[in-house]
Amino acid sequence: MMDTQNEGGGGDHSWGCLRNLVRRKHIDSSNGKAETHHHQQLAKALTFPHLIAIGVGSTIGAGVYILVGTVAREHSGPALAFSFLIAGISAALSAFCYAELSSRFPSAGSAYHYSYICIGEGVAWLIGWALILEYTIGGSTVARGISPNLALIFGGEDCLPTVLARHQIPGLDIVVDPCAAVLVFIVTGLLCLGVKESTFVQGIVTTANVFVMLFVIITGTYLCFKTGWTGYKLPSGYFPYGVNGMLTGSATVFFAYIGFDSVASMAEEVKSPQRDLPLGIGLSLLLCCLLYMMVSIVIVGLVPYYAMDPDTPISSAFASHGLQWAAYLITLGAVMALCSALIGSILPQPRILMAMARDGLLPSFFSDVNQRTQVPVKGTITTGFCAAILAFFMDVSQLAGMVSVGTLVAFTMVAVSVLILRYVPPDEVLIRLEPVPLPSSLQERICSLPFQCYEENLSSHVGTSISSSKQPLLCKTDASVVEKQEAQGGWVLNKETRRKFAGWSIMLTCIGNFLLSYAASSLRFPGILRYSLCGIGGCLLLVGLIILSCVDQDDARHNFGHSGGFICPFVPLLPIVCILINMYLLVNLGAGTWARVSVWLFIGVLVYLFYGRRHSSLVDAVYVSTSHVGEIRRNSEHSLA
């Protein structure tokens, strides 16, 4: 940005720091058309089946083998399948948003990449930093869960080889898990071989897990018909905990659907991203939802919900019908699910690190791509090493809630990005001053364009905020607030005013969503305060939704990014509901989780202030309105000639 040239005072410096947070990547450099020569590209090796393997493998972990018992006993009862259905529909809202953005901007980085284009550098940095934490802790948590299941297959906890078994360090309350660390290193080595090879292995492991689940569904259905579906013939009815219990169960099992966003992080390596990415995201989520629901229907039919074993519900259900041997097969399925989830946890993080390093926010070390395998080997090894250390020394189960923060924040910002893309897509053009500096006279001309435009329109646009004239990103082009539409005899907002209305409406919906979610979750608040906050939040949300529904979407959205891909339906309603659901889940994660996440985010702020902000690839760039692009290009050619 041009704040480097404004050294006149503290106000200019403060404004320059603020502009650093809202500067956005130019779409040409983001979609790989203009700056591909600066970075080594990843291999275009993935097709639709690979994406299904990544999506299903990353989503279906061992949680389904445990979660069905806990949720059925405590929340949903026989309505467990409905809880999975509602949670799947909620996850599908975020999947729709991911599908549109991934097909428009098919590059590595996922939610970080989309936020950098649509919202700004500050929010993008926090999302990328949170995703680093998510994938690292997620991989470590999954790895720590594999060794107990492996031990069950071999006969018990004491049956694993001594070198792989868990040990407690004398004098310290630390239980080390060598098996977890070894598995992380094996997966890291596999990922370094190439994305096609690692995805092929993940596909095999995922297929084995799916076959185990199909065994549970088919065999369980036979037993249910044989015994008459006893689990549903209860005097308490289908909803023993009421509708509220079923909804609480939906909030709990929602996190079983986290993982489809891994598909979006592989966008740069997909051969046909406009076609395959939306299909990969959508179908993988659909398959997971169907498998979850069918397993839930069968297990509840085999055993009454109150008699389920909370730790091994599926194995115990089959054992109660004389199939003790099925426990080994189900445990094998859990191991396969964990191994696939481990691959899915480590696979996206090097791509996030690479995207942030490409943008200058992290050292260029992470952006190096191996010429032979065409994967970010250095970032993969670093990720695997950190995850292995955590898995070896720490019981990271207490930190598992921090994984949800990164995911839900990313889901929220992706939905916000869809709203921005539709109503207020960036209309500025990025001009770099490096590595070939423009003549000083031309630089002054570029900087003066927005101010000249403002001065020309000031006399006919009374009441315009002075602060908006200091922002060199947008330029006012129309003097009137409304234009008369002769043919229809009505009044319509001009482009600039419509963009302002839409921008403020998006902000109102976000604030309203937060107030509504916070008030609804704060049961300890006095009733009048709680209802007042709910009313204010609901009104803000409703006003923003009505305005966005009434104003037209920006025509520039058709030419922003790659065209011809998936289009998210029911905008603005779908993204706004998506934001509301994710904010509600974020608010309910607990104070302890937020305290730990705040420490990590504070470290991220320091890293950004002392490194990322100074080394950003946008530090020597200016933005001008698209209406002045032709004039600037003509002046540039004339000055450089």
C-alpha positions in Angstrom: 0.0 0.0 0.0 1.0 3.6 -0.3 1.2 4.2 3.4 5.0 3.8 3.1 5.0 7.1 1.4 3.0 8.8 4.1 5.4 9.6 6.9 4.0 12.9 7.9 2.4 12.1 11.3 1.0 9.6 13.7 -2.5 9.7 12.2 -1.1 8.7 8.8 0.9 6.0 10.3 -2.1 4.6 12.2 -4.2 4.8 9.1 -1.5 2.9 7.2 -1.4 0.2 9.8 -5.2 -0.2 9.5 -5.0 -0.4 5.8 -2.4 -3.2 6.1 -5.2 -5.3 7.7 -7.7 -4.7 5.0 -5.5 -5.0 1.9 -6.6 -7.8 -0.4 -5.0 -10.0 -2.9 -5.7 -9.1 -6.5 -7.7 -11.8 -8.2 -5.3 -12.1 -11.1 -2.5 -13.0 -8.8 -4.8 -15.3 -6.8 -6.1 -17.5 -9.5 -2.7 -18.2 -11.0 -3.0 -16.2 -14.2 -0.6 -13.4 -13.6 2.1 -14.5 -11.2 2.6 -18.2 -11.8 6.2 -17.5 -12.7 7.0 -16.5 -9.1 6.1 -19.8 -7.5 6.6 -23.4 -8.3 3.2 -25.0 -9.0 1.8 -28.2 -7.4 1.1 -31.2 -9.5 -2.3 -31.3 -11.3 -2.9 -34.9 -10.5 -6.2 -35.2 -8.7 -9.5 -36.2 -10.2 -13.0 -36.7 -8.8 -12.4 -40.2 -7.2 -9.3 -38.8 -5.4 -11.4 -36.0 -3.9 -14.0 -38.4 -2.7 -11.3 -40.4 -1.0 -9.9 -37.3 0.7 -13.3 -36.0 1.7 -14.8 -39.2 3.1 -11.5 -40.3 4.6 -10.9 -37.0 6.4 -14.5 -36.8 7.7 -15.3 -40.3 8.9 -13.0 -40.9 11.9 -13.3 -43.3 14.7 -15.8 -40.9 16.4 -18.8 -42.6 14.7 -17.8 -45.9 16.5 -18.1 -44.1 19.8 -20.3 -41.0 19.2 -23.5 -42.9 18.5 -23.6 -44.4 22.0 -22.9 -41.2 23.9 -25.4 -39.0 21.9 -28.1 -41.6 22.0 -27.9 -42.2 25.7 -27.6 -38.5 26.8 -29.5 -36.5 24.1 -31.3 -38.0 21.2 -32.6 -41.4 22.1 -34.1 -43.3 19.2 -34.1 -40.0 17.2 -30.3 -40.3 16.8 -30.7 -40.5 13.0 -32.5 -37.2 12.9 -29.7 -35.6 14.9 -27.2 -36.8 12.2 -29.6 -35.5 9.5 -29.9 -32.1 11.0 -26.2 -31.8 11.6 -25.5 -32.9 8.0 -27.9 -30.3 6.6 -26.1 -27.6 8.8 -22.7 -28.8 7.5 -24.1 -28.7 3.9 -24.6 -24.9 4.2 -20.9 -24.4 4.7 -20.2 -27.0 2.0 -22.2 -24.9 -0.5 -20.2 -21.9 0.3 -16.9 -23.8 0.0 -18.0 -25.3 -3.3 -18.6 -21.9 -4.9 -15.4 -20.3 -3.6 -13.2 -23.3 -4.4 -14.3 -23.4 -8.0 -13.9 -19.6 -8.4 -10.5 -19.5 -6.8 -8.8 -22.9 -7.3 -5.6 -22.3 -5.4 -4.0 -23.7 -2.3 -5.0 -22.2 1.0 -8.7 -22.9 1.4 -10.5 -20.5 3.8 -7.3 -18.5 4.2 -7.1 -17.9 0.5 -10.7 -16.9 0.1 -10.6 -14.5 3.0 -7.5 -12.8 1.7 -9.3 -12.1 -1.6 -12.6 -11.0 -0.2 -12.1 -9.7 3.3 -8.5 -8.7 3.9 -5.0 -9.6 5.1 -5.7 -9.3 8.9 -8.6 -11.7 8.9 -6.9 -14.1 6.5 -3.8 -14.2 8.7 -5.9 -15.1 11.8 -7.7 -17.8 9.8 -4.5 -19.3 8.5 -2.9 -19.2 11.9 -6.0 -20.9 13.5 -6.0 -23.6 10.7 -2.3 -24.3 11.5 -3.4 -25.1 15.1 -6.4 -27.1 14.0 -4.5 -29.5 11.7 -1.5 -29.9 14.1 -3.6 -30.7 17.1 -6.1 -32.7 15.0 -3.4 -34.9 13.6 -1.8 -35.4 17.1 -5.2 -36.3 18.6 -6.0 -38.8 15.9 -2.5 -40.4 16.2 -2.9 -40.8 20.0 -6.2 -42.7 19.4 -4.7 -45.3 17.1 -2.5 -47.2 19.6 -5.3 -48.2 22.0 -7.3 -49.6 19.1 -4.3 -51.5 17.7 -3.7 -53.0 21.2 -7.3 -54.3 21.2 -6.7 -56.1 17.9 -3.6 -57.8 19.3 -5.4 -58.8 22.5 -5.1 -56.0 24.9 -3.0 -53.0 26.1 -0.1 -55.2 27.1 0.1 -57.1 23.8 1.8 -54.3 21.7 5.6 -54.6 21.3 7.4 -52.8 24.1 9.0 -50.3 21.7 5.5 -49.2 20.6 3.6 -49.5 23.9 2.8 -46.4 26.0 5.1 -45.7 29.0 5.0 -43.2 31.8 8.2 -41.3 32.4 9.4 -41.9 36.0 8.9 -38.9 38.2 6.7 -37.1 35.6 3.0 -37.2 34.9 3.7 -37.7 31.2 2.7 -40.8 29.2 4.6 -41.1 26.0 3.1 -42.8 23.0 5.9 -44.1 20.6 3.3 -45.8 18.3 1.6 -42.5 17.7 4.8 -40.8 16.7 5.9 -43.6 14.5 2.6 -43.5 12.6 2.8 -39.8 12.1 6.3 -40.2 10.6 5.1 -43.0 8.3 2.2 -40.8 7.1 4.6 -37.9 6.6 6.9 -40.0 4.5 3.9 -41.2 2.4 2.8 -37.6 1.8 6.3 -36.6 0.6 6.1 -39.2 -2.1 3.5 -37.3 -4.0 -0.2 -36.3 -3.7 -1.4 -39.0 -6.1 0.4 -41.8 -4.3 -0.8 -40.6 -0.8 -4.4 -40.1 -2.0 -4.3 -43.6 -3.5 -3.3 -45.1 -0.1 -5.9 -43.0 1.6 -8.5 -44.3 -0.8 -7.7 -47.9 0.0 -7.8 -47.3 3.8 -11.1 -45.4 3.4 -12.6 -48.1 1.3 -11.8 -50.7 4.0 -13.4 -48.5 6.6 -16.6 -48.0 4.5 -16.8 -51.8 4.0 -16.7 -52.3 7.8 -19.5 -49.7 8.1 -21.5 -51.5 5.4 -21.0 -54.8 7.3 -22.5 -53.1 10.4 -25.4 -51.8 8.4 -26.2 -55.0 6.5 -25.7 -57.4 9.4 -27.3 -55.1 11.9 -30.4 -54.7 9.6 -30.7 -58.5 9.4 -30.5 -58.8 13.2 -33.0 -56.0 13.6 -35.6 -57.7 11.4 -34.9 -60.9 13.2 -35.5 -59.4 16.7 -38.3 -56.9 15.6 -36.4 -53.6 16.0 -36.7 -53.7 19.8 -34.9 -50.5 20.3 -37.7 -48.5 18.8 -40.6 -50.2 20.8 -40.2 -48.2 24.0 -42.8 -46.5 26.1 -40.8 -43.3 26.2 -41.4 -42.8 22.5 -39.2 -41.7 19.7 -38.1 -38.4 21.4 -37.5 -39.3 25.1 -35.5 -36.1 25.6 -37.8 -33.9 23.5 -37.0 -31.9 20.4 -34.5 -29.9 22.4 -32.6 -33.1 23.2 -32.5 -34.0 19.5 -31.2 -30.6 18.6 -28.5 -30.8 21.3 -27.5 -34.1 19.8 -27.2 -32.4 16.4 -24.8 -29.8 17.8 -22.7 -32.6 19.3 -22.5 -34.7 16.1 -22.0 -31.7 13.9 -18.2 -32.0 14.5 -18.4 -35.5 13.0 -18.8 -33.8 9.6 -15.7 -31.7 9.8 -13.2 -32.8 7.2 -14.8 -31.9 3.8 -12.9 -28.6 3.9 -9.8 -30.7 3.2 -11.0 -31.1 -0.3 -11.0 -27.4 -0.9 -7.4 -27.1 0.3 -6.3 -29.4 -2.5 -7.9 -27.1 -5.2 -4.6 -26.3 -6.9 -3.8 -29.9 -7.5 -7.2 -30.8 -9.2 -7.2 -31.3 -12.9 -10.7 -29.9 -13.5 -11.5 -27.7 -10.4 -14.7 -26.1 -11.7 -16.3 -29.5 -12.1 -14.6 -31.8 -9.7 -14.3 -29.6 -6.5 -18.0 -29.0 -6.0 -18.8 -32.6 -6.8 -16.1 -33.8 -4.5 -17.2 -31.6 -1.6 -20.9 -32.3 -2.0 -20.8 -36.1 -2.6 -18.3 -36.8 0.1 -20.5 -35.0 2.6 -23.6 -36.8 1.3 -21.9 -40.2 1.6 -20.8 -39.5 5.1 -24.3 -38.3 6.1 -25.9 -41.5 4.7 -23.5 -43.8 6.4 -23.9 -42.0 9.7 -27.7 -42.2 9.5 -27.8 -45.8 8.5 -25.4 -46.9 11.3 -27.5 -44.9 13.8 -30.8 -46.5 12.7 -29.3 -50.0 13.0 -27.6 -49.6 16.3 -30.6 -48.0 18.0 -32.7 -50.8 16.6 -30.4 -53.5 18.1 -30.2 -52.1 21.6 -32.4 -49.6 23.5 -30.7 -46.3 23.8 -30.5 -46.4 27.6 -28.6 -49.7 27.5 -25.9 -48.7 25.0 -22.3 -48.9 26.1 -21.0 -45.3 25.9 -17.4 -46.5 25.0 -18.0 -49.3 22.6 -21.7 -49.1 21.5 -21.4 -50.9 18.2 -19.2 -53.8 19.4 -21.4 -54.2 22.5 -24.6 -54.2 20.4 -23.3 -57.1 18.2 -22.0 -59.0 21.3 -25.4 -58.8 22.9 -26.7 -60.8 19.9 -24.0 -63.4 20.1 -21.6 -62.0 17.6 -18.5 -61.4 19.8 -16.2 -61.9 16.9 -17.6 -58.8 15.2 -15.8 -56.7 17.8 -12.5 -57.4 16.1 -13.8 -56.4 12.7 -15.3 -53.2 14.1 -12.1 -52.4 15.9 -10.2 -52.9 12.6 -12.6 -50.4 11.0 -11.9 -47.9 13.7 -8.2 -48.3 13.1 -8.7 -47.8 9.4 -10.8 -44.7 10.0 -8.2 -43.2 12.3 -5.4 -43.9 9.8 -7.4 -42.2 7.0 -8.2 -39.3 9.3 -4.6 -38.9 10.2 -3.7 -38.6 6.5 -6.5 -36.1 6.1 -5.3 -34.1 9.0 -1.7 -33.7 7.9 -2.3 -33.4 4.1 -3.8 -29.9 4.1 -1.5 -28.1 6.5 1.6 -27.9 4.2 -0.7 -26.3 1.6 -1.9 -23.7 4.1 1.8 -22.9 5.1 2.7 -22.8 1.4 -0.1 -20.3 0.6 0.9 -18.1 3.5 4.6 -18.2 2.5 3.8 -17.4 -1.1 2.0 -14.2 0.2 5.1 -13.3 2.3 3.3 -13.8 5.6 5.6 -16.7 6.5 9.2 -17.4 5.5 9.7 -18.6 1.9 11.1 -21.9 3.3 7.5 -23.2 3.4 6.7 -22.3 -0.2 9.4 -24.5 -1.7 8.0 -27.3 -3.9 10.0 -30.4 -4.7 10.6 -30.6 -8.4 10.3 -34.3 -8.6 7.3 -35.0 -6.4 5.7 -31.5 -6.9 4.6 -31.4 -3.2 5.8 -28.9 -0.5 8.2 -31.4 1.1 9.8 -29.0 3.5 6.4 -27.9 4.9 5.2 -31.5 5.0 8.2 -32.6 7.0 7.9 -29.6 9.4 4.2 -30.4 9.9 4.9 -34.1 10.5 7.7 -33.4 13.0 5.6 -31.0 15.1 2.6 -33.4 15.1 4.8 -36.3 16.0 6.4 -34.5 19.0 2.9 -33.5 20.3 1.6 -37.0 19.8 4.6 -38.6 21.5 4.7 -36.4 24.7 1.3 -34.9 25.2 -2.2 -36.1 25.9 -3.8 -33.7 23.5 -7.4 -34.8 24.2 -7.9 -31.7 26.4 -6.8 -29.5 23.5 -9.2 -31.2 21.1 -11.7 -28.4 21.5 -9.2 -26.0 19.9 -9.6 -27.9 16.7 -13.2 -26.9 16.5 -12.4 -23.2 16.9 -10.3 -23.1 13.7 -12.8 -25.0 11.7 -15.9 -23.0 12.8 -14.1 -19.6 12.3 -13.1 -20.7 8.8 -16.6 -21.8 8.1 -17.9 -18.4 9.2 -15.5 -16.4 7.2 -16.1 -18.5 4.1 -19.9 -17.7 4.4 -19.0 -14.0 4.9 -16.8 -14.2 1.8 -19.7 -15.5 -0.3 -21.8 -12.5 0.7 -19.0 -10.0 -0.1 -18.3 -11.8 -3.4 -22.0 -11.5 -4.4 -22.8 -7.9 -3.2 -19.5 -6.0 -2.8 -16.8 -7.8 -4.8 -13.5 -5.9 -4.8 -13.5 -3.4 -7.6 -10.0 -2.2 -7.3 -6.9 -3.1 -9.4 -3.6 -3.9 -7.8 -0.5 -2.2 -9.2 2.9 -3.3 -7.9 5.8 -0.9 -7.5 8.3 -3.7 -7.3 10.5 -5.1 -8.7 10.4 -2.4 -11.4 9.6 0.9 -9.7 7.4 3.3 -11.6 8.6 6.9 -12.2 7.9 9.2 -9.3 5.6 11.3 -11.5 3.5 8.3 -12.4 3.3 7.2 -8.8 2.1 10.6 -7.8 -0.5 10.4 -10.6 -1.7 7.0 -9.3 -2.0 8.2 -5.8 -3.8 11.4 -6.8 -6.5 9.7 -8.9 -8.9 8.8 -6.0 -8.5 12.2 -4.4 -9.1 14.0 -7.7 -12.2 11.9 -8.3 -13.4 12.8 -4.8 -12.9 16.5 -5.3 -14.7 16.5 -8.6 -17.8 14.9 -7.1 -17.7 16.7 -3.7 -19.7 19.7 -5.0 -22.5 17.4 -6.2 -22.4 14.8 -3.5 -23.0 16.8 -0.3 -22.8 14.7 2.9 -20.3 12.2 1.8 -18.0 11.0 4.6 -14.6 12.7 4.5 -12.9 9.5 5.7 -14.1 7.6 2.6 -12.1 10.0 0.5 -8.9 9.0 2.1 -9.2 5.4 1.2 -7.4 4.7 -2.1 -9.3 1.5 -2.8 -12.6 2.8 -4.0 -13.5 5.8 -6.2 -16.9 7.5 -6.4 -18.2 7.6 -10.0 -21.8 8.7 -9.6 -22.9 11.9 -8.1 -26.6 11.2 -7.5 -27.7 8.9 -4.7 -30.6 7.5 -6.8 -31.3 7.3 -10.5 -34.7 7.5 -12.0 -35.6 4.4 -14.0 -37.7 5.8 -16.9 -38.9 2.6 -18.3 -40.3 1.2 -15.1 -41.2 4.5 -13.4 -39.3 3.5 -10.2 -36.3 4.5 -8.3 -33.1 2.4 -8.0 -29.9 2.9 -6.1 -26.8 3.6 -8.1 -23.8 1.3 -7.9 -21.8 3.1 -5.3 -24.8 3.7 -3.0 -26.0 0.1 -3.4 -22.5 -1.2 -2.5 -22.6 0.9 0.7 -26.0 -0.4 1.7 -24.9 -4.0 1.0 -21.6 -3.6 2.9 -23.3 -2.2 6.0 -26.0 -4.8 5.8 -23.5 -7.6 5.8 -21.9 -6.1 8.9 -25.3 -5.8 10.5 -26.1 -9.5 9.9 -22.8 -10.5 11.4 -23.3 -8.4 14.5 -26.9 -9.6 14.8 -25.8 -13.2 14.5 -23.3 -12.8 17.3 -25.7 -11.1 19.7 -28.4 -13.6 19.0 -26.0 -16.6 19.5 -24.4 -15.1 22.6 -27.7 -14.2 24.3 -29.3 -17.6 23.4 -26.3 -19.4 25.0 -25.9 -17.3 28.1 -28.4 -19.0 30.4 -27.0 -17.3 33.5 -27.9 -13.8 32.3 -31.0 -12.2 33.8 -34.1 -12.8 31.7 -34.7 -9.2 30.7 -31.1 -8.8 29.6 -31.0 -12.0 27.7 -34.3 -11.3 25.9 -33.2 -7.8 25.1 -30.0 -9.0 23.5 -31.9 -11.6 21.6 -34.3 -9.0 20.3 -31.6 -6.5 19.3 -29.6 -9.3 17.5 -32.7 -10.6 15.8 -33.7 -7.2 14.6 -30.2 -6.4 13.2 -30.2 -9.8 11.5 -33.6 -9.3 10.0 -32.9 -5.8 8.8 -29.7 -6.9 7.1 -31.4 -9.9 5.5 -34.2 -7.8 4.2 -31.9 -5.2 2.7 -29.7 -7.8 1.1 -32.7 -9.5 -0.3 -34.0 -6.3 -1.8 -30.8 -4.9 -3.4 -29.4 -6.4 -6.6 -26.2 -8.4 -6.5 -23.2 -6.9 -8.1 -22.8 -7.6 -11.8 -19.0 -7.7 -11.3 -19.4 -11.1 -9.6 -19.7 -12.8 -12.9 -16.2 -11.8 -13.9 -14.6 -12.2 -10.5 -12.5 -15.3 -10.5 -13.0 -18.4 -12.7 -16.5 -18.5 -14.2 -18.5 -21.6 -15.1 -18.3 -23.3 -11.7 -20.7 -24.0 -8.9 -23.0 -21.1 -7.8 -24.2 -21.2 -4.2 -28.0 -21.1 -4.0 -30.4 -19.1 -1.8 -28.0 -16.2 -1.3 -28.2 -14.2 1.1 -30.3 -16.6 3.2 -28.1 -19.6 3.1 -24.8 -17.9 4.1 -26.5 -15.9 6.8 -28.0 -19.1 8.4 -24.6 -20.7 8.0 -23.0 -17.8 9.9 -25.6 -18.1 12.7 -25.1 -21.8 13.2 -21.3 -21.5 13.3 -21.4 -18.6 15.7 -23.7 -20.5 18.0 -21.4 -23.4 18.1 -18.4 -21.1 18.6 -20.0 -19.4 21.6 -20.8 -22.8 23.2 -17.2 -24.2 23.0 -16.5 -23.1 26.6 -14.3 -20.5 28.4 -11.4 -22.9 28.8 -11.1 -23.6 25.1 -11.3 -19.9 24.2 -8.6 -19.1 26.8 -6.2 -21.6 25.2 -7.1 -20.4 21.7 -6.6 -16.8 22.7 -3.0 -17.5 23.7 -2.3 -19.0 20.3 -4.0 -16.2 18.5 -2.0 -13.6 20.5 1.2 -15.3 19.4 -0.1 -15.1 15.9 -0.7 -11.4 16.2 2.9 -10.9 17.3 4.3 -13.0 14.4 2.2 -10.9 12.0 3.2 -7.5 13.4 6.9 -8.3 13.5 7.2 -10.5 10.4 4.1 -10.9 8.2 3.1 -7.2 7.9 6.6 -6.2 6.8 7.2 -9.1 4.4 3.8 -9.2 2.8 3.8 -9.4 -1.0 1.4 -6.5 -1.0 3.7 -4.1 0.9 4.8 -2.4 -2.3 1.4 -2.3 -4.0 -1.2 0.3 -4.6 -4.9 -0.1 -5.4 -6.9 2.1 -7.8 -10.5 2.0 -9.0 -11.1 -0.1 -12.1 -12.4 3.1 -13.9 -8.8 4.4 -14.0 -7.0 1.3 -15.2 -6.9 2.3 -18.8 -5.5 5.8 -18.0 -2.8 4.3 -15.7 -1.7 1.8 -18.3 -1.4 4.5 -20.9 0.6 6.7 -18.5 2.8 3.8 -17.5 3.6 2.9 -21.1 4.4 6.6 -21.9 6.6 7.1 -18.8 8.5 3.9 -19.2 9.1 4.5 -22.9 
